[in-house]
Amino acid sequence: MTASPEAVCAARRREALCAAAVRALTGDAALHYRGGRLCRQLRPLPLHAPHLRSNAHEDDFASLRGAADGAALRLTHSDAALHRLLSPGDPVERLLFELFEQVRCEALALPGMHGLAHNLRYRFEAWSRAYCRAGLTDGHLGMLIYTVVQIVWSRVTGWPVLEATEDLIEATRAGIGPTIGVPLAGLRRHRLDQRAYAHDARELACRVAAMLDHARAALATETGDDASEPDDALTSFSLWVDFDESEEAQPARAQTGDSRVLGAAERGYRAYTTQFDREIRPGTLVRKALLREYRERLDERIAARGINVARIARVLQAELAVPQRDGWSFGEEDGRIDGRRLAQIISSPAERRVFTRERLRPRGDCVVGFLIDCSGSMKAHIEPVAMLVDTLVRASEQAGLATEVLGFTTGVCNGGRARLEWLARGRPPHPGRLNEICHWVFKGADETWRRTRAEIAALFKADLFREGVDGEAVEWACTRLAACAQARRILVVISDGSPMDAATAQANDAFYLDNHLKDVVARHEMLRDVDVIGLGVGLDLSPYYRHCVALDPAAPLDMARFVALARWIGARR
């Protein structure tokens, strides 16, 4: 059954509240819920235990909060690198080991946080009841797994087992007690020491896995089935968790630091001279024949991906468009009575199409700007970036949104005329930005994609790429967007590295441009005039942008990736 719009909105509100609680507990501002999964930016985080999986449309709020609080405690109290190092290799042992570590983290809830403790217990008991209702405790293996989970939970947290199933597990608990007693006692004793706890958890997981293998073999002997076939309870248990999907290699994080020069400057950031700065239409620098070749090349790459632009447009419209009044719809079966049809109500009492309703249509009252880093290192990634920007611009236009495509680089490498002027004046200390910047306008907000599609393809011209002064480029792009009439303005900065201009770094310090970029982004976050978000190409840009995501340039640009990026761009912040 499809959920009603009211139910969807209520589920999103509950997820937003849970995400706020997780951010408060962890101090990680990048965490949020998307599609029922806790994510850091667009990357889903692992589900280490079955009771952490929740459904905002089916679970009550206390259960959702319990799952969120459990995930937050895992992020807070578990060293992920140490945990991976100590994890066993056997799949069944790994499942149990992950659960035992989750129970340890939940046992470390602060004593004064009674609401959090209540949520954790409520969520675990709700999952326990669901496990039993699914009939997974009917078999011997399912009962063994359930009993071990209940015993470990009770022993480590100090809370009693679920009262409704206490009698159900009593016989199994008495039977396995002597086998698991020693490592089980160690779990409670070492819950404050992750390394020592992991030793007992591995031992316990190993013993339980051996009991499961023995029970499976005995069952196979009795029934004549193949012992290698998995048990339904164990399979269902494994489907509730997901700790490998998101543990792929993380993108490198942008390196930054504090600028001594910028911090000591009374007037803050400055440019030594701006007389050589330029704002150019890049299409004017490329021969028309070559520009056509670039456009054909870009069209071929996009066509080969089979991208459904209309679907991306619908996603953007759903995220960014706002309902606007567009007249009235007559002949409806409900709404307000149409005064012109009062006589018809008397003459034809059975007629129901006598109402009128206000008609609402989505209107894209938003402008999205794409600011592309045209530094030298981006030449290696420009093909997927050009495909990405061109497709999103087309989809945005179909969704009724205005777009800008901008770029930034420097006129030359290593300073150029600005540096020569500084040298001629005797190298005064701390001159500020010491290069001539160049800002590209590939597409303006008042221009259509069809009119500027050739200029967007000018991104393929290799000699446009030099160095990057990101802070001034972001300020320039925000100024352009702020002049637009749309109510909402979004700037997507696409970059593969930190700000870099050799001449400026040598004359000031290494983090002069870095710190200016941070200041610019922070100022616009405070003003809330433009939503500045960062799209890193193979790089985590979180040191600069509060809202950012990393794009793997080696991965194919398929529909799933485009849809995810469209939703990320449109997300309310």
Secondary structure, DSSP 8 states (H G I E B T S, - for coil): ----HHHHHHHHHHHHHHHHHHHHHH--TTEEEETTEEEETTEE--B-SGGG---TTTS-HHHHHHHHHHHHHHHHH--HHHHHHH--SSHHHHHHHHHHHHHHHHHTS-TT-HHHHHHHHHHHHHHHHHHHHTTTTSSHHHHHHHHHHHHHHHHHH-----GGGHHHHHHHHHHHHHHHHHHHHHHHHTTT-HHHHHHHHHHHHHHHHHHHHHHHHHHHHHH---TTS--HHHHHHHHT-BSSTT-S---EE------HHHHH-TT-S-BS--TT-EEE-GGGGS-HHHHHHHHHHHHHHHHHHT--HHHHHHHHHHHH-EEEEEEEEEEESSSEE-GGGHHHHHH-TT----EEEEEEEEE--EEEEEEEE-BGGGGGGHHHHHHHHHHHHHHHHHTT-EEEEEEEEESSSTTTHHHHHHHHTT--S---B-S-EEEEEEE-TTS-HHHHHHHHGGGG-GGG-B-B-HHHHHHHHHHHHHTS--SEEEEEEEESS--B-HHHHHHS-TTHHHHHHHHHHHHHHHHTSSEEEEEEESEE-TTT-SSEEEE-TTS---HHHHHHHHHHHH---
